[in-house]
Amino acid sequence: MATTLDKQTSDKVSFITFIVPEFAAAFKMNIQNAYFYLKKYGGWDFLNEHWWALHTDNPYYAIRDIYHVCRNNGGFR
């Protein structure tokens, strides 16, 4: 039996699959390395918790905010 995602989950998945490659491109990383970087330095948790607010902003600012979270948690880029 196939299940469908509710709208909020679908929107969250759409945003995350959009913003992670954008983050990778902004910092000249491949997508897999960007994912591991975000996981290691707290960006992934921030993104999952605050995606609703981040998706309403310009992608530049969303990437900047995610970057600052990672930087504050020891990220070096």
Protein Blocks (a to p, Z undefined) as FASTA:
>chain_A
ZZdddfklmmmmmmmmmmmmmmmmmnopafklmmmmmmmnommmmmmmmmmmmmmpcfkl
mmmmmmmmmmmnopaZZ
